[in-house]
Amino acid sequence: MTTPTSGTKATDTKVSGGNLSRATDSGKGKDQNAFASIGSKVVDTTKKAGNRSLDVYEKALDSSLEYHSAIAAVTNVEWVSTIADAHAKLAREISAATTAAARELLK
């Protein structure tokens, strides 16, 4: 910051600062547009990443439940396989509902 010398007044410094303020105000619109653009790109990328995460979750869960069903199928105890199949069905239904709700939020 410049200090007023004997030939200038303190108000002269304020005026030049006011001009600087107006110059920065005109650049704010450009900055806001740039931030809005970056913000929308971040939101879009996050939505894509969220959907991909849900895809991976569904595949991992399905693989796990298929494994449980396969193990239940090879047991000789009928009630164990019945319970395992019922558990797998319930888990798939709950997973389908929750991932559908999550995907709806990511739209």
C-alpha positions as CSV (number, residue, x, y, z in Angstrom):
1,M,0.0,0.0,0.0
2,T,1.3,3.4,-0.8
3,T,1.4,6.1,1.9
4,P,0.5,9.6,1.0
5,T,3.5,11.9,0.5
6,S,3.5,15.5,1.2
7,G,2.2,16.3,-2.3
8,T,-0.8,13.8,-2.2
9,K,-3.8,13.5,0.0
10,A,-5.0,10.4,1.8
11,T,-8.2,10.5,-0.3
12,D,-6.1,10.0,-3.5
13,T,-5.2,6.6,-2.3
14,K,-8.8,5.7,-1.6
15,V,-9.9,6.7,-5.1
16,S,-7.3,4.5,-6.8
17,G,-8.4,1.7,-4.5
18,G,-12.0,2.3,-5.6
19,N,-11.0,2.0,-9.2
20,L,-9.2,-1.3,-8.4
21,S,-12.4,-2.5,-6.7
22,R,-14.5,-1.8,-9.8
23,A,-12.0,-3.6,-12.0
24,T,-12.2,-6.7,-9.8
25,D,-16.0,-6.5,-9.8
26,S,-16.1,-6.8,-13.6
27,G,-13.9,-10.0,-13.3
28,K,-16.2,-11.6,-10.8
29,G,-18.7,-12.7,-13.4
30,K,-16.0,-14.6,-15.3
31,D,-14.7,-16.2,-12.1
32,Q,-18.2,-17.2,-11.1
33,N,-18.9,-18.8,-14.5
34,A,-15.6,-20.7,-14.2
35,F,-16.4,-21.9,-10.7
36,A,-19.9,-22.9,-11.9
37,S,-18.5,-24.8,-14.8
38,I,-16.0,-26.6,-12.5
39,G,-18.7,-27.3,-10.0
40,S,-21.0,-28.9,-12.6
41,K,-18.1,-31.0,-13.9
42,V,-17.4,-32.2,-10.3
43,V,-21.0,-33.1,-9.8
44,D,-21.2,-35.0,-13.1
45,T,-18.0,-36.9,-12.3
46,T,-19.2,-37.7,-8.8
47,K,-22.5,-39.0,-10.2
48,K,-20.7,-41.3,-12.7
49,A,-18.4,-42.6,-9.9
50,G,-21.4,-43.2,-7.7
51,N,-23.1,-45.2,-10.4
52,R,-20.0,-47.2,-11.1
53,S,-19.6,-47.9,-7.4
54,L,-23.2,-49.2,-7.3
55,D,-22.4,-51.4,-10.3
56,V,-19.4,-52.9,-8.5
57,Y,-21.4,-53.4,-5.3
58,E,-24.2,-55.2,-7.2
59,K,-21.8,-57.5,-8.9
60,A,-19.9,-58.3,-5.8
61,L,-23.0,-59.0,-3.8
62,D,-24.5,-61.1,-6.6
63,S,-21.2,-63.1,-6.8
64,S,-21.2,-63.6,-3.0
65,L,-24.9,-64.7,-3.0
66,E,-24.3,-67.1,-5.9
67,Y,-21.5,-68.7,-3.9
68,H,-23.7,-69.1,-0.8
69,S,-26.4,-70.6,-2.9
70,A,-23.9,-73.0,-4.5
71,I,-22.7,-74.1,-1.1
72,A,-26.2,-74.6,0.1
73,A,-27.1,-76.7,-3.0
74,V,-24.3,-79.2,-2.3
75,T,-25.3,-79.8,1.4
76,N,-27.4,-82.8,2.1
77,V,-29.4,-80.9,4.7
78,E,-32.6,-79.6,3.1
79,W,-33.4,-76.9,5.7
80,V,-29.9,-75.4,5.3
81,S,-30.2,-75.0,1.6
82,T,-33.8,-73.6,2.0
83,I,-32.6,-71.0,4.5
84,A,-29.5,-70.1,2.4
85,D,-31.7,-69.7,-0.7
86,A,-34.2,-67.6,1.2
87,H,-31.4,-65.4,2.6
88,A,-29.9,-64.9,-0.9
89,K,-33.4,-64.0,-2.3
90,L,-34.0,-61.5,0.5
91,A,-30.5,-60.0,0.2
92,R,-31.0,-59.6,-3.6
93,E,-34.4,-57.9,-3.1
94,I,-33.1,-55.5,-0.5
95,S,-30.0,-54.7,-2.6
96,A,-32.1,-54.1,-5.6
97,A,-34.3,-51.6,-3.7
98,T,-31.5,-49.7,-2.1
99,T,-29.4,-49.5,-5.2
100,A,-32.4,-48.3,-7.2
101,A,-33.0,-45.6,-4.6
102,A,-29.4,-44.6,-4.7
103,R,-29.4,-44.4,-8.4
104,E,-32.5,-42.2,-8.3
105,L,-30.6,-39.8,-6.0
106,L,-27.7,-39.8,-8.4
107,K,-29.8,-38.5,-11.3
